[in-house]
């Protein structure tokens, strides 16, 4: 009887070991990654490895080699049309904000004195352009994104996210950013 119990215990232990090994060795599609891994994946990640990168480094940017990041059309707060292609050749910083955002004011303050970059401020759904935290910054372009098209285009997941675009139209960062690090990151776009 004792031998039978030891055999059963050993069988259960082996089953547990094999089960744990199987669970730890394979990642299930769509559900095994950490939340940090899932947050870092977005449509913009694919753009950094675009076949157009080689072309863009060899010649000035033109319509044929323009990065996908600049391939958008938006509406300004005043109702005009804004073409992302207008940013070609200039580094740009895009702040996605809403009135409910807790970090947007700090991020906007870090961007307010930015020089040498185009500043775009994108209002989320139901946000009043008069509440724009970058409204007082010189030369800021205020865009509306009530349907979330621009956020989806840039892979933005939350209000307060920042997109940094270099002068070749390549996205260098998209997502949250510490306001203390933002001035240095913006400066690196202009070098």
Secondary structure, 3 states (H helix, E strand, C coil): CHHHHHHHHHHHHHHHHHHHHHHHHCCCCCCCCCHHHHHHCCHHHHHCCCCHHHHHHHCCCCCCCCCHHHCCEEEECCCCEEEHHHHCCCCEEEEEECCCCCCHHHHHHHHCCCCCCEEEEEECCCCCHHHCCCCCCCCCEEEECCCCHHHHHHCCCCCCCEEEECCCCCEEEEECCCHHHHHHHHHHHCC
